Amino acid sequence: MIYLIIIIIVLCFYLYYENNFVSISKYKINNKKIPKEFNGYKIIQISDFHSSTSKVLNNKLVKNIKNIKPDIIVITGDLLDARRKNVKASVKMIKNIIEYAPIYYVSGNHEERCYKKNELLNEIIKLGVNVLDNKCININKENSSINLIGLSDARKYFKRNPFKVIKEEFKLVKYNKNKYTILLNHRPELFNIYVSNKIDLVFCGHAHGGQVRLPLLKGLFAPSQGVLPKYSKGVYEKRETTMVLSAGIGNSLFPFRINNRPDLVLVILNNEN
């Protein structure tokens, strides 16, 4: 009995650690199209926050962002959770980090299925967050600029094929294709669409790192991909396109992460020349 109690205590501490102590995934992206002025440019990605109310998680998230001193912060959807609908928790997190860098946001499937989406957007826009659903802006640095595109999540068209939706959304956005282009979208399973549009760098979430990461097999399950997903976490490359996939910060339906701590992503741009 004593051994069983010890095992249960150790398991509880492990799950608490895995679900509240933020890890940092650091990636250097090399591309000759990156203007030299953007060499060393730091981008923090937050994805799938899911209205987390964990004080430990939130404090560590804010502390890490403060220490990194990013140039911009990008949020790739599911800032809100459609089940908990806790807008205050999501807005509080934004209030705690917006002083450290400009924030750019696109919607995820949870915002698109939640009637409180407009309440969330109104609050974060007041705080100065740039909502990029189906928009492109230029990020300027000295005499150079890069494209930053955001595409809203296909969940807003619930009964339609997301592959067709994303193709149509691309047509809505006009941008200079000769410039280095960064795309924010929630869904990694649409990777081949990003490749066909010759996007240089894509930030995605949604997969939650596979929720449970198994040795060798990596992610166990991801929304929209099912068991043993092709895309779960990390960097994926094809032709001219690199996709950075965050394992996310919070949890939704399944309340635990196993071998898969909350994932704060840091990308550093580097001009090969």
LOLO-752250 format. One line per 2 residues: number of its first residue (from 1); their letters; for each residue x, y, z of C-alpha. Coordinates in Angstrom, 2 decimals. Layout:
N
NUM	A	X/Y/Z; ...;
// end
This chain:
273
1	MI	0.00/0.00/0.00; 2.82/2.42/0.89;
3	YL	4.39/1.92/-2.54; 1.08/2.61/-4.25;
5	II	0.72/5.86/-2.31; 4.25/6.89/-3.26;
7	II	3.57/6.12/-6.94; 0.37/8.18/-6.84;
9	IV	2.15/11.14/-5.20; 5.00/11.01/-7.71;
11	LC	2.51/10.79/-10.59; 0.58/13.82/-9.30;
13	FY	3.78/15.89/-9.04; 4.81/14.78/-12.52;
15	LY	1.47/15.76/-14.06; 1.53/19.10/-12.25;
17	YE	5.02/19.81/-13.57; 4.19/18.70/-17.11;
19	NN	1.11/20.92/-17.28; 2.35/24.09/-15.57;
21	FV	6.09/24.56/-16.16; 6.66/26.25/-19.50;
23	SI	9.41/25.02/-21.82; 11.01/27.09/-24.58;
25	SK	11.43/25.66/-28.07; 14.10/27.69/-29.86;
27	YK	14.50/27.57/-33.64; 16.80/29.53/-35.95;
29	IN	15.31/30.06/-39.40; 17.86/30.60/-42.17;
31	NK	16.71/32.12/-45.45; 18.51/34.34/-47.93;
33	KI	15.24/36.23/-48.58; 15.28/37.61/-45.02;
35	PK	16.47/41.23/-45.21; 19.77/41.79/-43.43;
37	EF	18.04/44.30/-41.17; 16.00/41.40/-39.75;
39	NG	19.03/39.29/-38.93; 18.58/38.21/-35.31;
41	YK	14.91/39.25/-35.28; 13.13/37.44/-32.43;
43	II	9.57/36.17/-32.76; 7.70/34.62/-29.83;
45	QI	4.79/32.32/-30.68; 1.94/31.55/-28.29;
47	SD	-0.68/29.04/-29.37; -3.61/27.19/-27.81;
49	FH	-3.64/29.09/-24.53; -7.21/27.88/-23.96;
51	SS	-8.04/30.44/-21.26; -5.59/28.88/-18.80;
53	TS	-6.09/30.06/-15.21; -2.96/28.39/-13.80;
55	KV	-1.03/31.07/-11.88; 2.19/29.08/-12.10;
57	LN	1.89/28.66/-15.87; 0.94/32.29/-16.46;
59	NK	3.72/33.66/-14.25; 6.34/31.52/-15.99;
61	LV	4.98/32.49/-19.41; 5.24/36.19/-18.62;
63	KN	8.69/35.86/-17.03; 10.10/34.01/-20.05;
65	IK	8.73/36.56/-22.51; 10.14/39.42/-20.44;
67	NI	13.59/37.79/-20.37; 13.62/36.96/-24.10;
69	KP	12.74/40.53/-25.16; 11.10/39.57/-28.47;
71	DI	10.63/41.93/-31.40; 7.06/40.69/-31.92;
73	IV	4.68/38.14/-30.40; 2.37/36.07/-32.63;
75	IT	-0.69/34.20/-31.34; -1.91/31.40/-33.58;
77	GD	-5.41/30.74/-32.31; -7.33/29.14/-29.45;
79	LL	-6.53/31.99/-27.10; -10.08/31.32/-25.89;
81	DA	-11.55/27.95/-24.95; -15.06/27.25/-26.25;
83	RR	-15.88/24.98/-23.32; -14.80/27.27/-20.47;
85	KN	-15.55/30.55/-22.31; -13.28/32.41/-19.86;
87	VK	-12.60/35.64/-21.72; -11.17/37.31/-18.60;
89	AS	-8.37/34.74/-18.28; -7.33/35.22/-21.90;
91	VK	-7.47/39.01/-21.69; -5.48/38.99/-18.44;
93	MI	-2.67/37.08/-20.12; -2.58/39.63/-22.95;
95	KN	-2.46/42.51/-20.44; 0.54/40.88/-18.78;
97	II	2.64/40.53/-21.95; 1.67/43.33/-24.32;
99	EY	4.15/45.76/-22.81; 7.03/43.58/-24.01;
101	AP	6.32/43.53/-27.78; 3.63/44.18/-30.42;
103	IY	1.15/41.28/-30.61; -0.38/39.83/-33.79;
105	YV	-3.28/37.39/-33.55; -5.32/35.02/-35.72;
107	SG	-8.35/32.99/-34.68; -8.43/29.27/-33.94;
109	NH	-11.25/26.75/-34.12; -12.24/27.44/-30.50;
111	EE	-12.84/31.13/-31.14; -14.80/30.33/-34.27;
113	RC	-17.14/27.96/-32.41; -17.62/30.23/-29.37;
115	YK	-20.23/32.98/-29.20; -17.85/35.01/-27.00;
117	KN	-15.37/35.50/-29.85; -16.48/39.09/-30.50;
119	EL	-16.20/39.91/-26.80; -12.64/38.56/-26.81;
121	LN	-11.70/40.47/-29.97; -13.14/43.74/-28.66;
123	EI	-11.13/43.43/-25.44; -7.80/42.52/-27.01;
125	IK	-8.14/45.19/-29.73; -8.61/47.76/-26.95;
127	LG	-5.32/46.57/-25.49; -3.55/47.11/-28.82;
129	VN	-3.48/43.59/-30.27; -3.37/43.48/-34.08;
131	VL	-6.03/41.04/-35.35; -4.88/39.66/-38.70;
133	DN	-7.77/37.44/-39.78; -7.49/37.50/-43.60;
135	KC	-5.16/40.48/-43.60; -1.58/41.28/-44.53;
137	IN	0.59/43.98/-43.04; 4.20/45.01/-43.49;
139	IN	6.61/44.66/-40.61; 9.20/47.40/-41.05;
141	KE	12.75/47.57/-39.73; 15.00/50.39/-40.85;
143	NS	14.74/50.50/-44.66; 13.37/46.99/-45.16;
145	SI	10.12/45.13/-44.57; 8.59/41.65/-44.56;
147	NL	5.03/40.45/-45.08; 3.00/39.20/-42.12;
149	IG	-0.21/37.46/-43.20; -2.98/36.11/-41.00;
151	LS	-5.71/33.73/-42.14; -8.75/33.06/-39.97;
153	DA	-9.54/29.50/-38.96; -11.62/27.45/-41.37;
155	RK	-13.91/26.36/-38.49; -16.05/29.45/-39.16;
157	YF	-17.32/27.54/-42.22; -18.15/24.43/-40.21;
159	KR	-19.68/22.35/-43.01; -17.07/23.21/-45.62;
161	NP	-13.79/21.55/-46.52; -10.98/23.46/-44.72;
163	FK	-8.61/22.86/-47.66; -11.00/24.70/-49.98;
165	VI	-11.60/27.43/-47.40; -7.91/28.21/-46.95;
167	KE	-7.41/28.43/-50.73; -10.21/31.00/-50.91;
169	EF	-8.82/32.96/-47.98; -5.44/33.18/-49.69;
171	KL	-7.19/34.87/-52.62; -8.56/37.55/-50.29;
173	VK	-5.10/38.66/-49.17; -2.94/40.81/-51.44;
175	YN	0.78/40.98/-50.73; 4.12/41.49/-52.44;
177	KN	5.25/37.94/-53.21; 8.83/39.07/-53.76;
179	KY	9.20/39.86/-50.07; 9.95/37.41/-47.29;
181	TI	6.51/36.27/-46.11; 5.37/34.97/-42.74;
183	LL	1.94/33.37/-42.34; -0.08/32.87/-39.16;
185	NH	-2.72/30.14/-39.28; -4.03/27.70/-36.71;
187	RP	-3.93/24.45/-38.70; -0.76/22.45/-39.52;
189	EL	-2.65/19.84/-41.56; -2.96/22.46/-44.32;
191	FN	0.82/22.50/-44.77; 0.73/21.54/-48.45;
193	IY	-1.52/24.54/-49.18; 1.06/26.83/-47.58;
195	VS	3.73/25.16/-49.69; 1.75/25.60/-52.91;
197	NK	1.43/29.31/-52.13; 5.21/29.52/-51.62;
199	ID	4.98/30.96/-48.12; 8.43/31.27/-46.58;
201	LV	7.59/30.77/-42.89; 4.37/29.53/-41.28;
203	FC	3.41/29.53/-37.59; 0.72/27.01/-36.57;
205	GH	-0.77/25.36/-33.47; -3.88/23.19/-32.99;
207	AH	-2.05/19.84/-32.64; -1.18/20.26/-28.92;
209	GG	2.06/18.40/-29.57; 0.05/15.21/-29.87;
211	QV	-1.03/15.75/-26.22; 0.91/12.65/-25.13;
213	RL	4.38/12.36/-26.66; 5.65/8.82/-26.86;
215	PL	9.30/7.84/-27.33; 10.08/7.38/-31.04;
217	LK	6.39/7.67/-32.04; 6.21/11.26/-30.80;
219	GL	2.67/12.70/-30.76; -0.16/10.31/-29.94;
221	FA	-3.24/12.24/-31.12; -4.01/15.62/-32.68;
223	PS	-7.28/17.34/-33.60; -8.10/17.11/-37.32;
225	QG	-5.32/14.52/-37.81; -6.26/11.71/-35.46;
227	VL	-3.95/9.03/-34.06; -0.19/9.34/-34.65;
229	PK	-0.44/12.70/-36.46; 1.97/13.61/-39.22;
231	YS	2.40/17.09/-37.75; 2.57/17.44/-33.96;
233	KG	5.45/19.71/-32.89; 8.62/21.25/-34.26;
235	VY	9.87/22.38/-37.66; 8.69/20.95/-40.98;
237	EK	10.20/21.87/-44.34; 9.10/21.35/-47.91;
239	RE	10.44/23.15/-50.97; 10.58/26.85/-50.10;
241	TT	8.35/26.63/-47.02; 9.19/26.14/-43.35;
243	MV	6.41/25.48/-40.84; 6.96/26.02/-37.12;
245	LS	4.41/24.08/-35.10; 3.84/24.91/-31.43;
247	AG	2.72/22.23/-29.00; 0.60/24.91/-27.36;
249	IG	0.32/26.28/-23.86; -2.97/25.11/-22.36;
251	NS	-5.35/22.17/-22.46; -8.92/21.75/-23.61;
253	LF	-11.01/18.55/-23.60; -8.17/16.28/-22.43;
255	PF	-6.84/17.94/-19.25; -3.31/16.53/-19.14;
257	RI	-0.04/16.78/-21.06; 2.36/13.87/-20.79;
259	NN	6.00/14.25/-21.84; 4.77/17.43/-23.50;
261	RP	5.16/20.57/-21.40; 3.51/23.92/-22.32;
263	DL	5.43/25.16/-25.33; 6.61/28.75/-25.73;
265	VL	8.22/29.04/-29.17; 11.12/31.37/-29.96;
267	VI	12.09/31.82/-33.61; 15.18/33.82/-34.58;
269	LN	15.45/34.95/-38.20; 18.81/34.67/-39.91;
271	NE	19.95/35.85/-43.35; 22.24/33.20/-44.81;
273	N	24.34/35.84/-46.50;
// end
